[in-house]
C-alpha cells in the first residue's frame, strides 16, 4: 500500500512539520511512502530521500519565508480554485493511496486529517509581545484571516473520513467550530535523540524558549529573583530588547539539536511561559531529557506535564513566580528526573506510529 502524507511547506523539520518527518520515516519501513508539500527545501528533500521517502513538491511560488505568510498566500487560490489539490491529482492516483493530511493548505480528500490548531488563535494570543506594526496588521486582517482559517479547516475535516487532533485542547477547538473529532494522537518526538546526556546535571540555570508564542514578561519576573535564565530559539528578533540585555538572562539564539539536548539535560528546570500552544514540544523534549517543566495548567502543555510528578502546572503568572521561588529555595526530589524520562516515552515516535497504524487499519 502507498501512504501519502500531505504537509504544509516543508522548509525544516520543526514544530507542526515534525510529525510528517518522523512518521514518514517510521512508516517507510512498512509501506511505500510519499510526502507532498506546497514547497520542499533542498535540505528536506535530501533528508526525506535518505529515509526512503519520496518527496513531491507542488511548486508553490511564495514571496514569504514565514509559515503564516505562506499560509495566507496559499489559502485564497486553494479555497476558490483548488489549485494545489489539482496539481496533486495530476501527480498521483489518489484513489489508490492512503492519504494522511497534516496540512491546512491543500484541499484534497483524505483518509485521516490531523488537526494541529487554528492560526487565528495563535495570532491573537501572540500579539501582546509583538511590535506595534505586527499588532496593527494582525488587527486589520483578523476578520479575513478568521473567515479563511475556519472555512479551510472545516473543509479539510469534511473532506476526510477520520479527523484526529494533536491534543484534547485542539479537539475542543475543532468541536467549537462544528468539526467532529474521532480521536487524539499527540505529536511525536524521537526519544533516541532527546535523552539525558548526564547523570549529574549542573542544575545551575533555568532554560526557556524565546519565540512568537513566548510570554517574555514572565521570564523577566523569574530573572528578577536572581535566577540565571538561558533563552534559546532561532527567532532572536522576537525577544524584546529589554530582555536581551537583562541581568541574569543569556540569549543563546539558534542552537544545534545536540546542544539543545545538553541544555535540557543540565537545566534545573525548563520554564515554558506560552501564550498559545495547541500541543507544545518544549515540555515533552525537556522531560525526555530528564528535566521537569514549569508551565501553565492549560492547553497542550497542561495535558503533557504531570503536575507534581514531571513538573509543575500553574494557573497564573503569580503562581509561576511563587513556584519558581520555592524551587530555588527547596529544590525537588531526585526521583523527578527519572519520572520525566519514563513519562516522555509515551510521546516517542515508536509508540505514536503504532497509534497511527491502528487508525489506518480501521479504514481497510
Steps between C-alpha positions, in 0.01 A plus 500: 500500500620851420466752783501872418562761769389850399697773672505876534811663341782269603790740548633338819412219739375694802167589660190374317722356224667251734220239495528474120878449509506250787194300396600477133833351607336237722219419255748457213621179668157348441347689205595692186493857631484837324495846658315772307547868575441838341873562529788278614844640576805331351614398848167331575486337159835332565394400850179334380682316224758374752206352694368319188212750478399655167473882516239662272527879469189670358702803395355783704655837413502697823617849591512409867739284702270495806236232554218752548591693185508181294169389654336827398641479146373145458156533657315715248602305186431172675170610652347609170694313230653189666821570311730281708246221539481483120878494470514213746231311308714531188799348680339208684206263466351597834233228495778243531671666797443535870494878550610648833452877495708712737439817301239774524602636160425221249129427458521138387279218637683287758460187707624674816541872567719611790383819671786694660328825595357822360736762359271783609505379863879514498509844337261644759699352787845611386408860412568631851880479488536571128610836347229764442496448121434126550208580731361751250515263202368209708202705621417632152514153343323312779151484338645360176743259664230371738265434209767327293636297791164361610373435148815315394516289815134405474557407134805294598299311758190449285710358217665243731370164616658535846605810696772474764624787719844546654359573848175506692522878497523505120218247483280736702585789266398290201174400664420866569537559125256219425764241411441142617824361647552124512798491734824650629855398412771713657790619289815283501859559601803278449598385848822353362610858427332673795646316799706591808865568417623487861421331829630807688330809352646837596152639582645851523260669258141499382443437130225664297399555138471835325255514211184671383288300748714587805380723782827686550382713792485187715859406415601843632308440823685173558835663417412779748527238775869455421443182300740445208290446187623372163275573200529301178312541173581592140279811489708732719314796345189392692680547831445855636809720521456547875536125553798454269712727721339409832712379795486123559363441147722339235355494148648206308307532175489197269678193636563160346286203603803353678558821695129530583488149644798584720335827610181317595694228684695742719224750575351523850162510333348626175277806520232514229289819525298471179212710368341239270611139458273227357761234585845634591824316427713683756354327809515155339857546378605618845339205676663261252836642612405440864425861591169612658289785360335803658213622282129583493223254585325549166498411131750242369766527774228453762443154349861386464654614832391304809466748784726415795651204314671624183469870573265765633184642344407853603175691449647850489822697455512564874479127568788430260713755685398346833589147387829623355584660834424178685711296258798733547464464876412131540593324176314181408524124549766295321220276366357778283755466219438126465124562497544757222688259277254216561198720426653641182515156339123525447581761233780307333455459125505120533189510719328778305553319167313198639207730581493624139514148361201403718294779343616405151401137551150599607452645152598184315 
